[in-house]
Amino acid sequence: MSFTIAIVGRPNVGKSTLFNRLVGARRALVDDEPGVTRDRREGAGRLGDLSFTVIDTAGLEEAERESLSARMQAQTGAAMAQADTVLFLVDARAGATAADRVFADLVRRSGKPAILVANKCEGRAGEAGALEFYALGLGEPVAISAEHGEGLAGLYEALRAALPEATAAPEAKEDRSATTEESPIRLAVVGRPNTGKSTLINRLLGEERMLTGPEAGITRDAIAVDLDWRGRRLRIHDTAGLRRRSRIAEKLEKLSVADALNAIRFAEVVIVLLDAQTLFEEQDIRIADLVEREGRAVVIGINKVDTVEREPGARARLREQVDRLLPQIKGVPVVALSARTGEGLDALMAAVIEAHAVWNRRVPTAALNRFLSQAAAAHPPPAAKGRRLRLDYITQPKARPPTFVLFSSRAQELPEAYRRYLINALREAFALPGTPIRLTLRAKANPYAGRKRR
């Protein structure tokens, strides 16, 4: 039986380090600066023969109502309510602090089985400090070092004791080999800071899952959540806002940007979210171009349309502007929406599912070669060095994104302008709007190469 663990504690006690240790990967951002984690992050954890869901949370700290810290603490409270057991993490080297005592009471009031975990116990200083935490009244502290992987056997035994039914060995495993479940669409939402990415995901989920507010740059980690939309499963990644590289100075923002770029690389479809009040700034074009170069399917979302005046013909002008600024993904879906009111969400998700289908599209080789003959007849390739270029045949070796290989007698001499002509013709002929298209040129082997002339 699976169960859920929430890791809580004051800032900078090593919650994200323990989360990464349990999930077996560097999924959460880790830094010496307190308060790095803001949103709660979920992952599939494993410890010995136990499999579970583990939730990393923001550090507990006293804060005024409606402040960013208070909203972070509300996210931690939601994680404790969702969990089956709570790991209350403390810093053995710092000893028991007043904040630890305050939040120990909060953990007790949650009513969930709690395990007191003393982190940073490597060395003599850590071992001595762990003894202070008996005074918190949460039982014997489990001494570990999340960074070095020490003491995890003790944590395993504590989990077995706290959740005896959930951690009991199953009598018989269910055979699932016969059921084939469709894998979810991996979706990332990216854009400049404060364009409403987290608000959009909260609206799609129907709950305040992501931390939001008027402050720019709230999101730091690329947080993944699951969504079932009209019977189609999606895994959505919220990401940190992407600013120009020259404006990124802090180490923590560099880590956040790297996490966002990683989310783009592992996504299948990317929503590039723009602010309707400041449309198509240079950074918006850079982000869309980056997504195209990574070969992901693209959907352009224009958020906050409820804050601007709508003019006649604006949609047609917007379509023309997008195709002019982003010719490499001509025909990309553009959806006007309001994450605050929910306007346009059905159209946005329909565009995501359609973009995913186009991104996966395959074209038969016979149809491709009929297309090549017609394209070459309508617009013959230019001569190179006085000799005509012959286009032999074309095939599609893979999709995701659609990738084509064109064989020619002298592929290296085919002009770039003609290559772009073929890509645009492929897009129109086989209904591939907005998706990146890769066209590779290869020289056909010459059967007479190496033979001596008579």
C-alpha positions as semicolon CSV with decimal commas, in nm:
position;residue;x (nm);y (nm);z (nm)
1;M;0,000;0,000;0,000
2;S;0,131;0,347;-0,092
3;F;0,130;0,636;0,154
4;T;0,227;1,005;0,162
5;I;0,497;1,177;0,368
6;A;0,526;1,554;0,424
7;I;0,868;1,692;0,522
8;V;0,826;2,005;0,738
9;G;1,049;2,221;0,956
10;R;1,188;2,571;0,988
11;P;1,398;2,713;0,699
12;N;1,741;2,574;0,612
13;V;1,727;2,247;0,811
14;G;1,774;2,032;0,499
15;K;1,419;1,946;0,389
16;S;1,494;1,966;0,016
17;T;1,818;1,769;0,062
18;L;1,622;1,489;0,232
19;F;1,355;1,509;-0,041
20;N;1,622;1,465;-0,310
21;R;1,772;1,174;-0,115
22;L;1,435;0,994;-0,091
23;V;1,339;1,043;-0,457
24;G;1,691;0,949;-0,571
25;A;1,749;1,259;-0,787
26;R;1,831;1,632;-0,756
27;R;1,473;1,742;-0,811
28;A;1,444;2,025;-0,556
29;L;1,668;2,332;-0,554
30;V;1,918;2,330;-0,267
31;D;2,119;2,630;-0,146
32;D;2,269;2,767;0,176
33;E;2,027;3,062;0,163
34;P;1,722;3,003;0,389
35;G;1,376;2,991;0,229
36;V;1,472;2,854;-0,114
37;T;1,163;2,629;-0,134
38;R;0,830;2,811;-0,169
39;D;0,581;2,583;-0,344
40;R;0,524;2,229;-0,223
41;R;0,682;1,970;-0,450
42;E;0,577;1,605;-0,478
43;G;0,790;1,310;-0,585
44;A;0,792;0,931;-0,586
45;G;1,014;0,827;-0,295
46;R;1,166;0,495;-0,204
47;L;1,336;0,369;0,112
48;G;1,427;0,001;0,120
49;D;1,115;-0,190;0,013
50;L;0,885;0,106;0,092
51;S;0,743;0,314;-0,194
52;F;0,559;0,635;-0,115
53;T;0,480;0,991;-0,221
54;V;0,702;1,250;-0,053
55;I;0,620;1,623;-0,033
56;D;0,886;1,891;0,010
57;T;0,752;2,207;0,174
58;A;0,850;2,565;0,247
59;G;1,020;2,639;0,579
60;L;0,784;2,714;0,866
61;E;0,829;3,066;1,003
62;E;0,614;3,318;1,184
63;A;0,466;3,572;0,945
64;E;0,199;3,840;0,913
65;R;-0,128;3,750;0,746
66;E;-0,142;3,798;0,365
67;S;0,237;3,818;0,343
68;L;0,437;3,591;0,110
69;S;0,567;3,392;0,410
70;A;0,210;3,341;0,536
71;R;0,102;3,208;0,196
72;M;0,403;2,974;0,198
73;Q;0,302;2,849;0,543
74;A;-0,051;2,784;0,414
75;Q;0,100;2,561;0,144
76;T;0,287;2,369;0,416
77;G;-0,037;2,328;0,612
78;A;-0,207;2,188;0,302
79;A;0,080;1,938;0,262
80;M;0,039;1,818;0,624
81;A;-0,335;1,776;0,571
82;Q;-0,268;1,568;0,258
83;A;-0,001;1,348;0,419
84;D;-0,039;1,022;0,612
85;T;0,261;1,103;0,830
86;V;0,478;1,409;0,895
87;L;0,859;1,414;0,912
88;F;0,942;1,708;1,141
89;L;1,301;1,796;1,045
90;V;1,533;1,981;1,283
91;D;1,898;2,088;1,266
92;A;2,110;1,888;1,514
93;R;2,402;2,130;1,482
94;A;2,190;2,435;1,570
95;G;2,009;2,259;1,855
96;A;1,649;2,313;1,963
97;T;1,535;2,670;1,890
98;A;1,228;2,866;1,994
99;A;1,093;2,829;1,638
100;D;1,131;2,450;1,661
101;R;0,920;2,447;1,979
102;V;0,647;2,662;1,822
103;F;0,621;2,447;1,512
104;A;0,641;2,122;1,708
105;D;0,306;2,229;1,860
106;L;0,174;2,296;1,508
107;V;0,276;1,945;1,400
108;R;0,107;1,794;1,706
109;R;-0,215;1,986;1,634
110;S;-0,225;1,843;1,279
111;G;-0,327;1,508;1,432
112;K;-0,100;1,315;1,193
113;P;0,159;1,058;1,309
114;A;0,481;1,257;1,344
115;I;0,843;1,142;1,322
116;L;1,107;1,372;1,469
117;V;1,414;1,367;1,242
118;A;1,740;1,531;1,353
119;N;1,935;1,618;1,038
120;K;2,306;1,708;1,001
121;C;2,409;1,447;1,261
122;E;2,740;1,365;1,093
123;G;3,027;1,415;1,337
124;R;3,033;1,461;1,714
125;A;2,869;1,805;1,717
126;G;2,560;1,668;1,543
127;E;2,532;1,365;1,770
128;A;2,541;1,581;2,084
129;G;2,288;1,830;1,945
130;A;2,033;1,559;1,864
131;L;1,980;1,488;2,237
132;E;1,827;1,834;2,291
133;F;1,522;1,750;2,082
134;Y;1,374;1,508;2,337
135;A;1,234;1,824;2,498
136;L;1,002;1,883;2,198
137;G;0,779;1,597;2,314
138;L;0,767;1,420;1,977
139;G;0,950;1,109;2,092
140;E;1,302;0,992;2,019
141;P;1,471;1,184;1,735
142;V;1,591;0,980;1,437
143;A;1,950;1,090;1,373
144;I;2,034;1,121;1,001
145;S;2,253;1,307;0,756
146;A;2,047;1,374;0,443
147;E;2,351;1,508;0,256
148;H;2,565;1,199;0,323
149;G;2,286;0,937;0,331
150;E;2,355;0,833;0,692
151;G;2,087;0,706;0,932
152;L;1,828;0,612;0,668
153;A;1,789;0,266;0,823
154;G;1,662;0,433;1,140
155;L;1,419;0,642;0,933
156;Y;1,294;0,323;0,766
157;E;1,219;0,162;1,104
158;A;1,045;0,480;1,224
159;L;0,817;0,480;0,917
160;R;0,729;0,115;0,973
161;A;0,641;0,192;1,336
162;A;0,438;0,506;1,254
163;L;0,236;0,345;0,971
164;P;0,221;-0,030;1,042
165;E;-0,072;-0,100;0,809
166;A;0,046;0,112;0,517
167;T;0,400;-0,028;0,534
168;A;0,301;-0,395;0,575
169;A;0,415;-0,625;0,297
170;P;0,130;-0,692;0,050
171;E;-0,001;-1,049;0,040
172;A;-0,033;-1,062;-0,337
173;K;0,062;-0,808;-0,600
174;E;-0,201;-0,708;-0,851
175;D;-0,121;-0,813;-1,207
176;R;-0,130;-0,502;-1,424
177;S;0,049;-0,639;-1,727
178;A;-0,278;-0,670;-1,917
179;T;-0,376;-0,305;-1,873
180;T;-0,208;-0,048;-2,093
181;E;-0,266;0,306;-1,966
182;E;-0,207;0,603;-2,193
183;S;0,090;0,807;-2,072
184;P;0,016;1,169;-1,975
185;I;0,111;1,463;-2,196
186;R;0,412;1,639;-2,043
187;L;0,330;2,010;-2,047
188;A;0,545;2,305;-1,933
189;V;0,423;2,663;-1,881
190;V;0,699;2,920;-1,938
191;G;0,727;3,295;-1,980
192;R;0,864;3,615;-1,834
193;P;0,816;3,679;-1,458
194;N;0,466;3,777;-1,344
195;T;0,279;3,669;-1,659
196;G;0,043;3,450;-1,453
197;K;0,189;3,101;-1,497
198;S;0,110;2,979;-1,145
199;T;-0,234;3,143;-1,151
200;L;-0,311;2,961;-1,477
201;I;-0,218;2,621;-1,330
202;N;-0,421;2,690;-1,015
203;R;-0,723;2,773;-1,231
204;L;-0,680;2,451;-1,432
205;L;-0,653;2,245;-1,112
206;G;-0,940;2,424;-0,941
207;E;-0,737;2,483;-0,623
208;E;-0,463;2,709;-0,487
209;R;-0,192;2,450;-0,551
210;M;0,079;2,698;-0,656
211;L;0,192;2,998;-0,457
212;T;0,077;3,320;-0,627
213;G;0,080;3,691;-0,552
214;P;0,160;4,036;-0,692
215;E;0,533;3,990;-0,626
216;A;0,738;3,897;-0,934
217;G;0,955;3,586;-0,920
218;I;0,763;3,391;-0,653
219;T;0,809;3,055;-0,827
220;R;1,159;2,908;-0,802
221;D;1,138;2,531;-0,852
222;A;0,984;2,373;-1,161
223;I;0,687;2,209;-0,984
224;A;0,504;1,920;-1,155
225;V;0,135;1,843;-1,092
226;D;-0,106;1,595;-1,252
227;L;-0,427;1,702;-1,423
228;D;-0,715;1,512;-1,584
229;W;-0,870;1,743;-1,843
230;R;-1,184;1,610;-2,017
231;G;-1,054;1,254;-1,985
232;R;-0,699;1,334;-2,106
233;R;-0,418;1,304;-1,853
234;L;-0,151;1,575;-1,836
235;R;0,153;1,636;-1,616
236;I;0,204;2,013;-1,594
237;H;0,528;2,185;-1,491
238;D;0,509;2,534;-1,344
239;T;0,839;2,717;-1,397
240;A;1,024;3,024;-1,276
241;G;1,000;3,339;-1,487
242;L;1,275;3,368;-1,749
243;R;1,448;3,706;-1,763
244;R;1,726;3,816;-1,996
245;R;2,057;3,654;-1,909
246;S;2,223;3,993;-1,851
247;R;1,975;4,068;-1,569
248;I;2,033;3,741;-1,382
249;A;2,292;3,802;-1,114
250;E;2,192;3,597;-0,809
251;K;2,299;3,235;-0,783
252;L;1,951;3,127;-0,674
253;E;1,787;3,278;-0,982
254;K;2,042;3,100;-1,202
255;L;1,941;2,770;-1,040
256;S;1,571;2,851;-1,094
257;V;1,630;2,933;-1,462
258;A;1,829;2,612;-1,509
259;D;1,537;2,419;-1,356
260;A;1,293;2,590;-1,595
261;L;1,511;2,511;-1,898
262;N;1,528;2,149;-1,783
263;A;1,147;2,139;-1,768
264;I;1,132;2,262;-2,130
265;R;1,372;1,988;-2,244
266;F;1,163;1,713;-2,084
267;A;0,826;1,855;-2,195
268;E;0,630;1,750;-2,502
269;V;0,417;2,064;-2,530
270;V;0,515;2,410;-2,399
271;I;0,273;2,696;-2,334
272;V;0,460;3,025;-2,384
273;L;0,256;3,265;-2,170
274;L;0,254;3,634;-2,264
275;D;0,110;3,934;-2,081
276;A;-0,162;4,106;-2,286
277;Q;-0,054;4,443;-2,144
278;T;0,305;4,409;-2,275
279;L;0,280;4,184;-2,580
280;F;0,580;4,046;-2,767
281;E;0,870;4,198;-2,584
282;E;1,210;4,081;-2,703
283;Q;1,230;3,824;-2,420
284;D;0,898;3,666;-2,532
285;I;1,042;3,607;-2,879
286;R;1,362;3,464;-2,730
287;I;1,167;3,219;-2,513
288;A;0,950;3,099;-2,803
289;D;1,261;3,059;-3,020
290;L;1,431;2,858;-2,743
291;V;1,131;2,622;-2,721
292;E;1,137;2,575;-3,101
293;R;1,511;2,500;-3,099
294;E;1,450;2,235;-2,830
295;G;1,198;2,074;-3,068
296;R;0,892;2,104;-2,841
297;A;0,536;2,163;-2,960
298;V;0,439;2,526;-2,892
299;V;0,116;2,700;-2,789
300;I;0,112;3,080;-2,739
301;G;-0,112;3,191;-2,452
302;I;-0,207;3,561;-2,423
303;N;-0,297;3,605;-2,055
304;K;-0,474;3,892;-1,874
305;V;-0,702;3,979;-2,169
306;D;-0,959;4,091;-1,911
307;T;-0,735;4,386;-1,828
308;V;-0,711;4,534;-2,180
309;E;-0,967;4,693;-2,410
310;R;-1,070;4,464;-2,697
311;E;-1,062;4,624;-3,041
312;P;-1,226;4,503;-3,364
313;G;-0,988;4,301;-3,584
314;A;-0,740;4,251;-3,298
315;R;-0,739;3,872;-3,341
316;A;-0,643;3,892;-3,712
317;R;-0,370;4,146;-3,639
318;L;-0,237;3,926;-3,359
319;R;-0,225;3,624;-3,590
320;E;-0,032;3,824;-3,850
321;Q;0,210;3,956;-3,587
322;V;0,285;3,609;-3,449
323;D;0,356;3,463;-3,795
324;R;0,581;3,759;-3,877
325;L;0,782;3,743;-3,553
326;L;0,799;3,362;-3,534
327;P;0,821;3,239;-3,896
328;Q;0,997;2,918;-3,781
329;I;0,669;2,800;-3,618
330;K;0,423;2,955;-3,862
331;G;0,063;2,875;-3,773
332;V;0,137;2,823;-3,403
333;P;-0,188;2,819;-3,199
334;V;-0,255;3,153;-3,028
335;V;-0,515;3,157;-2,749
336;A;-0,641;3,463;-2,563
337;L;-0,726;3,383;-2,201
338;S;-0,761;3,509;-1,848
339;A;-0,617;3,284;-1,579
340;R;-0,790;3,499;-1,316
341;T;-1,144;3,456;-1,453
342;G;-1,104;3,123;-1,637
343;E;-1,186;3,270;-1,979
344;G;-1,034;3,077;-2,273
345;L;-0,912;2,774;-2,074
346;D;-1,112;2,523;-2,284
347;A;-0,964;2,669;-2,603
348;L;-0,613;2,663;-2,451
349;M;-0,629;2,296;-2,350
350;A;-0,784;2,199;-2,684
351;A;-0,489;2,373;-2,854
352;V;-0,243;2,183;-2,629
353;I;-0,395;1,844;-2,715
354;E;-0,405;1,928;-3,087
355;A;-0,044;2,055;-3,082
356;H;0,061;1,728;-2,917
357;A;-0,114;1,530;-3,192
358;V;0,055;1,735;-3,467
359;W;0,395;1,697;-3,292
360;N;0,349;1,316;-3,308
361;R;0,225;1,308;-3,671
362;R;0,388;1,073;-3,925
363;V;0,358;1,102;-4,303
364;P;0,384;0,797;-4,535
365;T;0,693;0,792;-4,757
366;A;0,485;0,756;-5,075
367;A;0,290;1,073;-4,994
368;L;0,615;1,257;-4,913
369;N;0,772;1,173;-5,248
370;R;0,459;1,277;-5,439
371;F;0,484;1,605;-5,248
372;L;0,853;1,641;-5,338
373;S;0,783;1,597;-5,710
374;Q;0,507;1,858;-5,703
375;A;0,713;2,105;-5,494
376;A;1,015;2,072;-5,723
377;A;0,794;2,114;-6,032
378;A;0,627;2,426;-5,892
379;H;0,956;2,578;-5,777
380;P;1,267;2,397;-5,913
381;P;1,582;2,414;-5,701
382;P;1,833;2,670;-5,831
383;A;2,140;2,559;-6,022
384;A;2,468;2,546;-5,834
385;K;2,789;2,622;-6,025
386;G;2,600;2,591;-6,351
387;R;2,470;2,241;-6,276
388;R;2,112;2,150;-6,187
389;L;2,047;2,014;-5,838
390;R;1,848;1,693;-5,839
391;L;1,619;1,606;-5,547
392;D;1,608;1,225;-5,526
393;Y;1,367;1,133;-5,247
394;I;1,244;1,225;-4,898
395;T;1,144;1,021;-4,594
396;Q;1,039;1,077;-4,232
397;P;1,254;0,869;-3,992
398;K;1,090;1,001;-3,673
399;A;0,827;1,227;-3,521
400;R;0,834;1,430;-3,196
401;P;0,904;1,671;-3,366
402;P;0,839;1,573;-3,731
403;T;1,184;1,508;-3,879
404;F;1,247;1,459;-4,251
405;V;1,555;1,352;-4,444
406;L;1,598;1,474;-4,805
407;F;1,845;1,290;-5,028
408;S;2,001;1,489;-5,311
409;S;2,293;1,454;-5,550
410;R;2,473;1,754;-5,395
411;A;2,289;1,820;-5,070
412;Q;2,553;2,057;-4,931
413;E;2,494;2,299;-5,222
414;L;2,117;2,335;-5,171
415;P;2,055;2,700;-5,064
416;E;1,909;2,773;-4,720
417;A;1,623;2,970;-4,882
418;Y;1,514;2,663;-5,076
419;R;1,531;2,452;-4,760
420;R;1,296;2,700;-4,588
421;Y;1,065;2,680;-4,891
422;L;1,044;2,302;-4,853
423;I;0,976;2,328;-4,477
424;N;0,690;2,575;-4,531
425;A;0,551;2,358;-4,812
426;L;0,565;2,049;-4,585
427;R;0,383;2,244;-4,315
428;E;0,101;2,339;-4,551
429;A;0,076;2,009;-4,739
430;F;0,054;1,782;-4,433
431;A;-0,119;2,010;-4,180
432;L;0,175;2,068;-3,946
433;P;0,095;2,419;-3,814
434;G;0,309;2,564;-3,538
435;T;0,520;2,258;-3,470
436;P;0,899;2,261;-3,518
437;I;1,002;2,080;-3,838
438;R;1,348;1,935;-3,885
439;L;1,473;1,887;-4,243
440;T;1,812;1,719;-4,281
441;L;1,990;1,713;-4,618
442;R;2,198;1,413;-4,716
443;A;2,403;1,347;-5,027
444;K;2,308;1,028;-5,206
445;A;2,599;0,787;-5,248
446;N;2,758;0,807;-5,594
447;P;2,784;0,451;-5,739
448;Y;3,059;0,562;-5,979
449;A;3,281;0,726;-5,716
450;G;3,634;0,585;-5,718
451;R;3,612;0,432;-6,065
452;K;3,874;0,520;-6,321
453;R;3,770;0,690;-6,642
454;R;3,836;0,505;-6,961
